[in-house]
Amino acid sequence: MATATPEAVEARIVEALASFGPDIEQVTRDATFEELDIDSLDLVELAQIVEDDYGVELKGDDMKNLKTVGDAIELVVARAS
């Protein structure tokens, strides 16, 4: 399992989100999923990546409360520690 440092989690989430379509330069902590055109299926896939890499399970309620890339990073880091 990967080490869940804030930097590592941020890099992995940015990489995963960029693979769903947006340019990697657009994927910043302040970017909203709506701005990035990340839909609910993409978020389900992101949750699976996070669980596989860090052992952090994100449920539907967790995911619907996330608005920005930074929100996702902070949640994963908090749950992984």
N, C-alpha and C positions, 0 to 999 in steps of 0.2 A: 504494500500500500504506500502511496506517495505521502511525503511529509506535507502537512497542511499549514505551511507558513503563509502569511498573507500574500507575499510575493508569488509563491508557487501557485496558490489558488487563483490569484488574479491572472497569471499567465495562462493557466489551463482553461479558465472560463473564457477569457478573451479569445484564445485559440479555438475553442469549441464554438463560440458564437459566430466567429468569422467564417467557420466552415459551413454555417447555415445560410450565408449569402452576403452579409455586409462586408465592406472593406475593413481590414483589420484596423486601419487608422480611425475609423468611425466608432470602434468599440472602446469607449472610455468609461470610466467609473460613473460619470454623470449622464451617460447616454441611457435613454429609456428603451425598453424592449419595443415599444411602439415605434419610436424613431428608427430603430434598426430593422423594423419589419420582421421581428421575431414573434412567431405565433405560438399558440398553446402546444402544438405538437413539437415544436422546437424546444420549448421549455421542458416537456416530458423527456425528450432526448437528453437535454442538459442535466436533468435530475438523475438520469441513468448514468451518465458520465461521472457525475459527482459521487454517486454511490459506488461505482466501480473503482474510482481512483482514490477516494478518501474514506469510504465506509460510512458516509453521511447520507441518511435517508431523508429525502425531501418529499413531503406529501403534497397533495393538490392544494390544500389550504395554505401551505407555506409558499407555494409557487404563485398563487393568485395575489398574494400580498406583496410580491416583489415588483417594483416599478423600474428600477435602474440596475445596471450592471453592478454598481457598487453595493446595492442591497443584497444581491446574490452572493457576492464575494464575502461580505460581512457575515451573512447567515452561515455559509459553509465554514468559515474560519471559527466562528463561535461554537458551532456544533461539533467540530472536529477536535477541539481542544479539551 
